[in-house]
């Protein structure tokens, strides 16, 4: 081997080893300085390196599904900011279709209610829903646990994470939460700008930020970019999905859905709970001209006799420019969150 080629080989091997080592670094949950306090009770389930690694393996394991073909990572894809990119609704087992668009699982530690209708109120209880859903993974949790017990790798991983090799429901769910809690997206150009870490906004982006604060930030609130509440935004003229009402049975909740975060919005098309809007341009066109008036339409979309949010073409361009500053490439490319 020539000296030059040998030197290149050493560099390549060293670089590869460094990337591998990066995924094995000690795992520590840190709340971003510009975020509100997390909601998750870390005292009951602190994130550990072993627990995180177990949760990551479970997240990407298709044995959580009935026929061992669908994992959590099948619909929550890292390169699409953990949504099912380009899918109006997610495709589950036997290529069955759900009826809602896949939400992101970024920043789950700040979640209060989960899923579009808020039907789950604690992060540890999220995984059983897709596992048992007949159009998603269509499996029973007892069967999943038995598969894990019979896998040569899992008992030792459970022992490393929890002290003994017992595989049970609580440990399974806590490991999943430890992985999901680490999926923190807070390093976009916007974040670096507001934290004075070298991020900059162009004049167009800055004007878009001002417009956003004036016209959008009531629902897409704080640096989570969601108020974590429920609204009817007039996306459908007739109720084909009752939304929050299916959980509360309160007629005032008909057609209400949880406000999604706008973080990484550039990467998470199509948009809305039903995946009906393919682009950011179509979203702003909808809010400016196509909001449907229903009995539970949010009052924020009924101001001064006007339905929707008046926006000029120039304002839409500026808003989209700002929204693109919320893309967090560090999060999307973080090797710790990839399948190992």
C-alpha positions, 0 to 999 in steps of 0.5 A: 500500500502506498504511503499516501493511501495508507495515511488516507486509510488511517484517517478514514478508520479514525473518522469512522471510529469517532462517529461510532464513539459519538453514538456511545457517549454518555446520554444526559437530558438537558433542557434548552435555555429558551424552552419552558420547563419540561413536563415529564417527571424525570424523577420517576424515570431518569434518562441513563445511557443504558436505558436510552440505548435500550429504548433506541433498539426497541424504537427501531425493532419491527418485532413490536408489530404482529408480523415483525415488519413495522417498527416505530421508526417506520413511521417516525423517520429521523431524516424527516424530523421523525414523521412519515415524510410524503405520506398523507396518512401513515402506512401500517401493517399489511400496508393498511392506512391510518386516518391521520397524518403522523405527528412528530415525536420531537420534544415529547418531554414537554408534552401534556396530551399526546396524539392529535386528539390528546387521548393519552396524557402521559408519555409512558403510555404512548407506545401501546397505542400504535402497538395495539392499533389494528392499522399500525402495528396490530400486536398485543403488548404481552406478545411483544414482551414475550418476543423480547424475553426470547431474544438473546440480546434484550435480557442483558440490555434490560439488566444494564438499564434496570439492574436485573434481566426482567422484561416487563411492561413498566421497564419496556415503557420507561425505556421507550420514554427515555429514548423519546425524551432525548429527541430534543430539537432546539438547535435551529438557526432561529434557536441560535439567534434567540440564544445569541449563539451566532445565528442570524436572520435576514431582513426578510426572515426577521420581518417574517418573525414579526408577522408570525408573532402578530398573526400565528404565535397565539396558538403556536406559542413559546419556543415550542411553537405550540400552545399544547392545546386544541383548536378547530382551525376550519380545515374541513367543511363537514366533520369527517373526524370528530377530533378531540370530541371522541375523547371528551364527548363535549360538543364544544370539542367537535373538530378540535385537534392539538396544535402541532409544533412548527419546528422542522416544519420545512421537513414534515409535509404534508400538513394538518391532521389529515395531511391534506395540505402538501406545501407551506404555501398551501397552508398559508393560502388555506388560512388566508382564503379557505378556512371553513366556518363551523360551529366550533371554529376557533374565535381566533379565526373569526376576528372583525367579521373576517374568517381566517387570517388575512395575508398578502402574497408578500407576507406569505413569502416572509412567513415561509422564510421565517418558518424555514429558520426553524429547521434543525439539521443537527437534530435530523442528523444526530447519530445518537438517534439513528438505528444502530 
